[in-house]
């Protein structure tokens, strides 16, 4: 796996297609059928310094700004997404320090500075999970919190065949692969990591896990068509996971 090639492929996708096809997953939602409104992982953020990894169009930063966070910072690999975020936040009367950079690299973000670092459906794009978690730990003040969500690895292993769910991919396979979704043009490069890979990388970076969520919220499920394929999946197994960890 060539890191530079992955950067180029994925940043080009988000610069040219991005939210237009995949849609934006933004707070108060952590992903499909999991919400901050129920989980309450952040609690009161008033007066807190916040950094979002993979800030996209800026809507999650707006959510924190509306809840009276004192400072908003955002990082994203895509210049186009940074532009969208700047325009959106300005229109909302909010200011933020926005940085275009891969999350794996040094980019002049202050260390021992933030009360919260968070990532909504973005952390899985990193080509260096352990290195990224170490960087995130360095940005946080002691005893402060990192929250992230991503697609649950079980979800990526299962397909529906003849009205039954079946495994079609090895859960232990973490190799990188290229995918061109049939609902859009353009390619993405991804890796489906095991849950233990995330947990062990957090431990190596000096985090202790306070909470992990993988349950689907019935209140959200009930708002959708029960015959929808994605809803059927979410009733049977987790499609999103969220971890709250604290820097030691």
Rosetta silent file (secondary structure, phi, psi, omega in degrees, C-alpha in Angstrom):
SEQUENCE: XXXXXXXXXXXXXXXXXXXXXXXXXXXXXXXXXXXXXXXXXXXXXXXXXXXXXXXXXXXXXXXXXXXXXXXXXXXXXXXXXXXXXXXXXXXXXXXXXXXXXXXXXXXXXXXXXXXXXXXXXXXXXXXXXXXXXXXXXXXXXXXXXXXXXXXXXXXXXXXXXXXXXXXXXXXXXXXXXXXXXXXXXXXXXXXXXXXXXXXXXXXXXXXXXXXXXXXXXXXXXXXXXXXXXXXXXXXXXXXXXXXXXXXX
SCORE:     score description
SCORE:     0.000 S_00000001
   1 L     0.000  122.284  179.904    0.000    0.000    0.000 S_00000001
   2 L   -96.068  114.357 -175.010    1.473    3.314   -1.120 S_00000001
   3 H   -58.838  -43.651 -177.754    0.425    6.090    1.256 S_00000001
   4 H   -62.257  -40.044  178.167    0.906    8.860   -1.278 S_00000001
   5 H   -63.107  -40.422  177.896   -1.239    7.021   -3.800 S_00000001
   6 H   -64.045  -44.759  177.236   -3.992    6.589   -1.204 S_00000001
   7 H   -54.809  -49.952 -175.988   -3.832   10.323   -0.339 S_00000001
   8 H   -62.694  -44.521 -178.319   -4.115   11.275   -4.002 S_00000001
   9 H   -63.239  -50.453 -174.396   -6.977    8.883   -4.727 S_00000001
  10 H   -74.621  -37.234  178.402   -9.092    9.769   -1.712 S_00000001
  11 H   -68.100  -36.297  176.884   -8.445   13.522   -1.687 S_00000001
  12 H   -63.444  -41.729  178.946   -9.307   13.676   -5.404 S_00000001
  13 H   -59.752  -48.216 -176.888  -12.559   11.845   -4.708 S_00000001
  14 H   -71.812  -27.359  175.323  -13.557   14.250   -1.937 S_00000001
  15 H   -69.312  -34.391 -171.332  -12.476   17.263   -3.983 S_00000001
  16 H  -104.844  -30.447 -176.853  -14.578   16.230   -6.980 S_00000001
  17 L  -120.277  -63.639  173.333  -17.471   14.080   -5.666 S_00000001
  18 L    49.282 -132.310 -174.150  -17.477   13.921   -1.893 S_00000001
  19 H   -61.910  -20.833 -176.219  -20.749   14.588   -0.123 S_00000001
  20 H   -58.504  -28.585 -178.309  -22.626   14.917   -3.405 S_00000001
  21 H  -112.373  -50.005 -176.892  -22.845   11.136   -3.609 S_00000001
  22 H   -76.429  -22.350 -176.065  -21.972    9.576   -0.255 S_00000001
  23 L    78.876  158.036 -177.853  -23.766   12.227    1.745 S_00000001
  24 L   -98.055  129.892  170.604  -22.442   13.802    4.912 S_00000001
  25 L   -98.668  111.605 -173.190  -22.539   11.979    8.246 S_00000001
  26 L  -134.646  155.656  175.321  -22.499   14.789   10.777 S_00000001
  27 L   -58.914  142.771   15.841  -23.322   15.377   14.412 S_00000001
  28 L   -83.169    9.391  178.166  -25.642   14.811   16.165 S_00000001
  29 E   -97.866  137.703  176.405  -25.371   11.512   14.237 S_00000001
  30 E   -91.132  -13.424 -175.620  -22.306    9.295   14.558 S_00000001
  31 E   160.622 -162.401 -178.911  -23.391    7.147   11.631 S_00000001
  32 L   -65.239  119.157  169.308  -26.412    5.081   10.717 S_00000001
  33 L    68.477   24.223  174.400  -28.849    4.813   13.632 S_00000001
  34 E  -136.910  128.067 -173.992  -26.526    6.117   16.397 S_00000001
  35 E  -131.739  151.392  174.181  -26.857    9.660   17.781 S_00000001
  36 H   -67.095  -30.912 -178.339  -25.204   11.967   20.288 S_00000001
  37 H   -58.241  -34.019  177.532  -28.668   12.976   21.481 S_00000001
  38 H   -92.505  -41.779 -173.971  -29.071    9.529   23.039 S_00000001
  39 H   -73.136  -35.937  178.885  -25.444    8.582   23.766 S_00000001
  40 L    53.613   48.958 -179.600  -24.420   11.903   25.361 S_00000001
  41 L   -77.204  -32.222 -178.487  -20.714   11.161   24.938 S_00000001
  42 L   -81.287  -38.946 -173.153  -19.652   14.823   24.804 S_00000001
  43 L    69.180 -149.331 -179.227  -21.812   16.194   27.571 S_00000001
  44 L   -77.156  118.252 -178.814  -21.531   19.951   28.141 S_00000001
  45 L  -105.502    6.285 -178.116  -18.980   21.405   25.685 S_00000001
  46 L   -59.961  131.778 -179.863  -19.446   25.071   26.597 S_00000001
  47 L    78.565    4.946 -176.248  -16.079   26.780   26.897 S_00000001
  48 L   -94.909  150.596  176.422  -14.236   23.749   25.475 S_00000001
  49 E   -94.493  125.031 -171.082  -11.596   23.697   22.742 S_00000001
  50 E  -121.150  136.876  172.854  -12.589   21.276   19.968 S_00000001
  51 E  -125.029  126.111  176.383  -10.640   19.720   17.091 S_00000001
  52 E  -105.075  126.702  174.676  -12.406   17.692   14.395 S_00000001
  53 E   -90.570  115.979 -175.265  -10.385   15.209   12.331 S_00000001
  54 L    80.121   61.717 -171.273  -11.995   15.070    8.884 S_00000001
  55 L   -75.553  -14.228  176.058  -14.202   18.126    9.268 S_00000001
  56 L    53.408 -129.122 -174.140  -15.783   17.789    5.806 S_00000001
  57 L   -84.558    3.327  173.086  -18.420   20.440    5.146 S_00000001
  58 L    89.520    1.441 -175.624  -18.243   21.910    8.646 S_00000001
  59 H   -70.064  -33.836  177.092  -21.669   20.873    9.914 S_00000001
  60 H   -70.259  -35.164  174.068  -20.315   18.938   12.904 S_00000001
  61 H   -64.306  -38.467  176.184  -18.184   21.956   13.850 S_00000001
  62 H   -60.348  -41.727  178.996  -21.337   24.050   13.607 S_00000001
  63 H   -57.464  -42.799  179.222  -23.031   21.628   16.006 S_00000001
  64 H   -71.777  -38.078  177.881  -20.255   22.200   18.549 S_00000001
  65 H   -64.137  -39.937  178.020  -20.241   25.941   17.972 S_00000001
  66 H   -65.441  -22.269  179.083  -23.991   26.120   18.540 S_00000001
  67 L   -96.029   15.954  168.973  -23.389   24.332   21.859 S_00000001
  68 L    75.819   27.426  169.951  -21.000   27.124   22.919 S_00000001
  69 L   -59.915  146.197 -173.962  -17.602   25.501   22.400 S_00000001
  70 L   -83.384  -32.237  178.502  -14.969   28.209   22.867 S_00000001
  71 E  -137.994  138.269  177.326  -12.668   27.248   19.970 S_00000001
  72 E  -118.394  125.970  174.781  -13.319   25.294   16.788 S_00000001
  73 E  -127.202  145.262  177.831  -10.532   23.658   14.803 S_00000001
  74 E  -142.774  146.013  177.236  -10.893   21.342   11.829 S_00000001
  75 E  -127.442  141.212  175.243   -8.614   19.236    9.644 S_00000001
  76 E  -153.764  149.875 -179.265   -9.428   17.594    6.312 S_00000001
  77 L   -75.882  -18.505 -173.025   -7.464   16.024    3.461 S_00000001
  78 L  -103.057  124.143  176.058   -9.600   17.796    0.843 S_00000001
  79 H   -62.985  -37.486  179.976   -9.126   21.458   -0.055 S_00000001
  80 H   -62.989  -41.487  179.102  -12.657   21.497   -1.486 S_00000001
  81 H   -67.326  -37.867  176.466  -14.126   20.273    1.802 S_00000001
  82 H   -60.928  -42.019  177.858  -12.141   22.894    3.719 S_00000001
  83 H   -62.172  -43.654  178.578  -13.626   25.561    1.423 S_00000001
  84 H   -60.763  -43.510 -178.827  -17.131   24.197    2.025 S_00000001
  85 H   -63.139  -43.727 -179.120  -16.573   24.202    5.781 S_00000001
  86 H   -61.689  -44.524  179.927  -15.296   27.779    5.772 S_00000001
  87 H   -64.255  -43.183 -177.387  -18.285   28.992    3.745 S_00000001
  88 H   -66.212  -45.399 -177.509  -20.778   27.096    5.897 S_00000001
  89 H   -67.779  -38.589  177.114  -19.370   28.249    9.224 S_00000001
  90 H   -60.981  -43.001  178.734  -19.108   31.857    8.062 S_00000001
  91 H   -63.303  -26.912  179.394  -22.765   31.752    6.998 S_00000001
  92 L   -90.339    1.166  179.710  -23.608   30.478   10.498 S_00000001
  93 L    76.270   25.848 -179.254  -21.678   33.286   12.161 S_00000001
  94 L  -117.921  150.587  176.208  -18.956   30.967   13.451 S_00000001
  95 L  -118.019  149.429  179.584  -15.189   31.058   13.053 S_00000001
  96 L  -151.573  151.417  171.983  -12.806   28.118   12.978 S_00000001
  97 E   -90.008  113.668 -174.763   -9.165   27.370   12.315 S_00000001
  98 E  -114.831  133.535 -173.850   -9.246   25.010    9.315 S_00000001
  99 E  -128.228  129.615  175.892   -6.230   23.046    8.079 S_00000001
 100 E   -94.717  111.977 -177.485   -5.876   21.016    4.888 S_00000001
 101 L  -168.899  149.422  166.656   -3.668   18.025    5.654 S_00000001
 102 L   -62.320  144.585 -177.941   -3.680   14.238    5.903 S_00000001
 103 L   -67.188  -19.262 -177.803   -4.416   13.290    9.510 S_00000001
 104 L   -77.040  -15.940 -168.126   -1.215   11.223    9.638 S_00000001
 105 L  -105.661  157.260  173.280    1.102   14.198    9.105 S_00000001
 106 L   -65.485  129.286 -177.013    2.505   17.067   11.162 S_00000001
 107 L  -146.860   32.747  173.328    0.441   20.172   10.397 S_00000001
 108 L    63.926   27.042  170.916    1.121   22.753   13.137 S_00000001
 109 L   -79.950  133.829 -177.126   -1.798   21.778   15.344 S_00000001
 110 L   -65.154  148.221  179.624   -0.960   22.769   18.947 S_00000001
 111 L   -99.567  156.347 -179.064   -0.126   20.013   21.431 S_00000001
 112 L    50.539   45.167 -168.978   -1.578   19.580   24.930 S_00000001
 113 L  -124.114  -35.903 -168.587   -4.243   22.081   23.914 S_00000001
 114 E   -97.106  149.201  173.508   -7.660   20.555   23.233 S_00000001
 115 E   -84.970  -33.665  177.820  -10.425   19.359   25.534 S_00000001
 116 E  -137.488  135.695  162.326  -11.964   17.202   22.816 S_00000001
 117 E  -119.090  136.646 -178.801  -10.703   15.704   19.571 S_00000001
 118 E  -144.457  160.543 -178.903  -13.337   13.894   17.560 S_00000001
 119 E  -148.222  119.869 -178.609  -13.849   12.244   14.180 S_00000001
 120 E  -103.871  104.776  178.027  -17.222   11.390   12.640 S_00000001
 121 L    55.709   42.383 -179.464  -16.883    8.560   10.113 S_00000001
 122 L  -130.556  -30.279 -169.698  -13.407    9.677    9.075 S_00000001
 123 H   -60.614  -27.526 -179.108  -10.755    7.895   11.139 S_00000001
 124 H   -66.682  -13.196  178.160  -10.935    4.777    8.969 S_00000001
 125 H   -76.932  -14.830 -175.097   -9.382    6.668    6.066 S_00000001
 126 L   -63.756  143.980  175.374   -6.000    6.891    7.809 S_00000001
 127 L   -91.838   -6.079 -178.697   -3.111    4.925    6.324 S_00000001
 128 L  -142.097   86.515 -173.719   -1.336    4.855    9.710 S_00000001
 129 H   -64.390  -48.215 -178.775   -3.771    4.156   12.526 S_00000001
 130 H   -62.329  -43.705  179.059   -1.235    3.932   15.358 S_00000001
 131 H   -63.830  -39.503  179.208    0.567    7.079   14.205 S_00000001
 132 H   -65.405  -43.311  178.161   -2.694    8.980   13.857 S_00000001
 133 H   -64.454  -36.092  176.906   -3.840    7.999   17.349 S_00000001
 134 H   -64.957  -40.911  177.044   -0.465    9.091   18.756 S_00000001
 135 H   -62.493  -45.536 -178.913   -0.829   12.482   17.075 S_00000001
 136 H   -61.403  -41.883  176.956   -4.362   12.850   18.405 S_00000001
 137 H   -59.132  -37.793 -178.938   -3.166   11.996   21.918 S_00000001
 138 H   -68.886  -28.696  179.688   -0.529   14.727   21.618 S_00000001
 139 H   -72.945  -28.138 -174.402   -3.174   17.335   20.698 S_00000001
 140 E   -82.912  146.174  167.967   -5.232   16.582   23.803 S_00000001
 141 E   -71.546  157.947  178.028   -4.643   17.897   27.280 S_00000001
 142 E   -55.925  138.645  178.517   -4.122   15.249   29.957 S_00000001
 143 E    69.996   12.266  179.063   -7.352   13.462   30.969 S_00000001
 144 E   -98.847  176.541 -156.454   -9.204   14.876   27.956 S_00000001
 145 E  -117.629  139.848  172.157  -11.323   12.994   25.443 S_00000001
 146 E  -118.054  126.584  178.911  -11.148   11.512   21.947 S_00000001
 147 E  -125.212  131.041  176.024  -14.410   10.340   20.334 S_00000001
 148 E  -145.985  155.082  176.120  -14.659    8.682   16.924 S_00000001
 149 E  -130.195  156.959  178.583  -17.087    6.657   14.834 S_00000001
 150 E  -162.527  168.902  177.109  -16.663    4.440   11.806 S_00000001
 151 E   -64.845  131.902 -178.496  -18.364    1.695    9.847 S_00000001
 152 L   -67.966  132.547 -175.763  -18.542   -1.494   11.904 S_00000001
 153 L   -62.420  -28.535  176.363  -16.225   -4.163   10.437 S_00000001
 154 L   -63.409  -41.012  179.288  -18.898   -6.878   10.723 S_00000001
 155 H   -56.248  -37.323 -177.042  -21.161   -4.793    8.513 S_00000001
 156 H   -76.641  -10.125 -177.207  -18.503   -4.772    5.792 S_00000001
 157 H   -97.944   -8.127 -167.622  -18.255   -8.594    5.817 S_00000001
 158 E  -114.652  139.202  173.875  -21.933   -9.443    5.300 S_00000001
 159 E  -127.388  161.076  175.794  -24.162   -9.568    2.214 S_00000001
 160 E   -97.877  127.488  178.915  -27.796  -10.512    1.745 S_00000001
 161 E  -135.724  119.229  177.489  -28.435  -13.649   -0.292 S_00000001
 162 L    54.024   46.776  177.506  -31.880  -15.186   -0.775 S_00000001
 163 L    65.252   20.737  175.102  -33.340  -13.239    2.155 S_00000001
 164 E  -132.664  150.224  176.590  -30.550  -14.377    4.475 S_00000001
 165 E   -92.368  137.836 -178.416  -27.385  -12.642    5.609 S_00000001
 166 E  -141.992  148.842  175.299  -24.122  -14.403    4.874 S_00000001
 167 E   -73.242  131.973  174.808  -20.406  -13.674    5.262 S_00000001
 168 L  -125.567    4.880 -178.495  -18.707  -12.958    1.959 S_00000001
 169 L  -146.342  142.177  179.826  -15.454  -11.446    3.289 S_00000001
 170 L   -71.149  126.165  179.418  -12.950  -12.540    5.916 S_00000001
 171 L   -59.568  -30.423 -174.677  -13.237  -10.422    9.077 S_00000001
 172 L   -85.286   -4.591 -178.139   -9.459  -10.701    9.596 S_00000001
 173 L   -82.247  111.240 -179.617   -8.562   -9.333    6.133 S_00000001
 174 L  -110.143   17.810 -179.052   -7.253   -5.768    6.565 S_00000001
 175 L   -68.545  149.859  178.153   -5.716   -5.362    3.126 S_00000001
 176 E   -76.544  144.771 -179.709   -6.334   -2.145    1.213 S_00000001
 177 E  -145.306  157.075  178.614   -8.671   -2.287   -1.754 S_00000001
 178 E   -99.278  138.384  179.516  -10.096    0.027   -4.387 S_00000001
 179 E  -135.413  137.620  174.740  -13.830    0.512   -4.666 S_00000001
 180 L  -121.558   94.373 -176.937  -15.927    2.397   -7.202 S_00000001
 181 L   -54.020  139.757 -175.691  -19.465    2.611   -5.805 S_00000001
 182 L   -71.964   -7.867  179.173  -22.068    1.889   -8.465 S_00000001
 183 L   -97.040    5.614  178.606  -24.001    5.014   -7.466 S_00000001
 184 L  -155.094  168.138  174.314  -21.184    7.389   -8.358 S_00000001
 185 L   -99.600  147.849  179.967  -18.161    7.926  -10.509 S_00000001
 186 L   111.658  157.058 -175.200  -14.691    7.903   -8.995 S_00000001
 187 L  -114.236  154.065  173.908  -12.621    5.550   -6.892 S_00000001
 188 E  -129.416  152.240  175.411  -11.877    5.237   -3.179 S_00000001
 189 E  -118.933  124.719 -171.762   -9.156    3.273   -1.395 S_00000001
 190 E  -135.446  162.667  170.674  -10.150    1.638    1.890 S_00000001
 191 E  -137.242  135.565  178.223   -9.123   -0.882    4.521 S_00000001
 192 L  -100.401  101.540 -176.300  -11.541   -2.732    6.819 S_00000001
 193 L   -88.049  151.294  174.687   -9.791   -3.029   10.174 S_00000001
 194 L   -70.012  155.063  175.277  -10.776   -5.347   13.018 S_00000001
 195 H   -59.698  -38.469  179.808  -12.186   -3.813   16.195 S_00000001
 196 H   -62.407  -30.169  177.828   -9.162   -5.159   18.081 S_00000001
 197 H   -63.575  -44.025  177.632   -6.892   -3.174   15.742 S_00000001
 198 H   -65.224  -45.460 -176.219   -8.569    0.074   16.810 S_00000001
 199 H   -64.711  -44.407 -179.927   -8.582   -0.886   20.502 S_00000001
 200 H   -67.764  -36.209  177.666   -4.930   -1.949   20.569 S_00000001
 201 H   -66.421  -38.161  175.392   -3.834    1.170   18.675 S_00000001
 202 H   -61.403  -44.629 -179.558   -5.662    3.344   21.216 S_00000001
 203 H   -61.761  -43.166  179.606   -3.902    1.542   24.069 S_00000001
 204 H   -63.657  -29.475 -178.916   -0.476    2.009   22.451 S_00000001
 205 L   -85.157   -0.859  176.688   -1.186    5.728   22.064 S_00000001
 206 L    91.940   25.735  177.354   -1.936    6.091   25.782 S_00000001
 207 E  -103.014  150.801  167.606   -5.720    6.071   25.770 S_00000001
 208 E  -115.076  133.021 -178.125   -8.102    4.260   28.067 S_00000001
 209 E   -80.928  125.695  178.439  -11.485    3.357   26.567 S_00000001
 210 E   -96.148  -31.338 -176.938  -14.423    4.678   28.579 S_00000001
 211 E  -159.021  141.572  171.700  -17.263    3.590   26.334 S_00000001
 212 E  -130.145  133.226 -177.953  -17.924    1.689   23.107 S_00000001
 213 E  -122.372  129.830  174.370  -21.287    1.789   21.352 S_00000001
 214 L  -138.816    3.275  178.468  -22.422   -0.541   18.585 S_00000001
 215 L   -76.350  144.735  173.717  -26.142   -0.840   19.334 S_00000001
 216 L   -84.108  137.617 -179.526  -28.674    0.446   16.844 S_00000001
 217 L   -84.406  117.638 -177.606  -31.124    2.998   18.254 S_00000001
 218 H   -61.755  -32.692 -179.373  -34.673    1.714   17.878 S_00000001
 219 H   -62.113  -35.147  179.376  -36.081    5.239   17.952 S_00000001
 220 H   -79.348  -40.517  178.458  -34.199    6.065   14.744 S_00000001
 221 H   -54.621  -42.080 -175.777  -34.921    2.690   13.115 S_00000001
 222 L   -66.510  -15.121  177.750  -38.646    3.271   13.560 S_00000001
 223 L   -83.357   -4.964 -176.267  -38.444    6.425   11.447 S_00000001
 224 L  -114.978  160.537  177.415  -37.384    4.362    8.422 S_00000001
 225 L   -63.513  122.572 -177.144  -39.084    1.867    6.154 S_00000001
 226 L   -66.556  -15.204  178.268  -38.725   -1.548    7.794 S_00000001
 227 L   -90.953   -3.491  177.262  -38.323   -3.119    4.353 S_00000001
 228 L   -64.139  134.606 -176.338  -35.277   -0.983    3.552 S_00000001
 229 H   -58.111  -40.911 -177.817  -32.219   -3.213    3.045 S_00000001
 230 H   -69.444  -36.496  176.693  -30.013   -1.112    5.301 S_00000001
 231 H   -63.812  -41.884  177.746  -32.639   -1.111    8.061 S_00000001
 232 H   -59.248  -41.109  178.508  -32.838   -4.909    7.846 S_00000001
 233 H   -63.888  -46.266 -175.765  -29.074   -5.090    8.299 S_00000001
 234 H   -64.994  -24.614  176.818  -29.091   -2.710   11.254 S_00000001
 235 H   -76.335  -21.032 -174.273  -31.694   -4.834   13.047 S_00000001
 236 H  -100.554  -32.713 -177.231  -29.496   -7.924   12.776 S_00000001
 237 L  -157.881  161.243 -176.489  -25.952   -6.653   13.430 S_00000001
 238 L   -69.239  139.252  176.068  -24.087   -3.378   14.086 S_00000001
 239 L  -110.429  -15.131  178.879  -23.414   -1.108   11.137 S_00000001
 240 E  -136.396  145.133  168.918  -21.665    1.678   13.104 S_00000001
 241 E  -129.376  150.401 -179.832  -19.385    1.723   16.128 S_00000001
 242 E  -132.048  135.573  177.174  -18.401    4.641   18.353 S_00000001
 243 E  -124.690  133.713  170.848  -15.556    4.783   20.867 S_00000001
 244 E  -110.885  121.229 -178.588  -14.970    7.334   23.628 S_00000001
 245 E  -129.041  151.908 -178.201  -11.425    7.246   24.968 S_00000001
 246 E  -118.804  135.243  176.804   -9.535    9.389   27.468 S_00000001
 247 E   -72.770  127.445  179.455   -5.877   10.377   27.273 S_00000001
 248 L   -74.994    0.000    0.000   -3.995    9.176   30.328 S_00000001
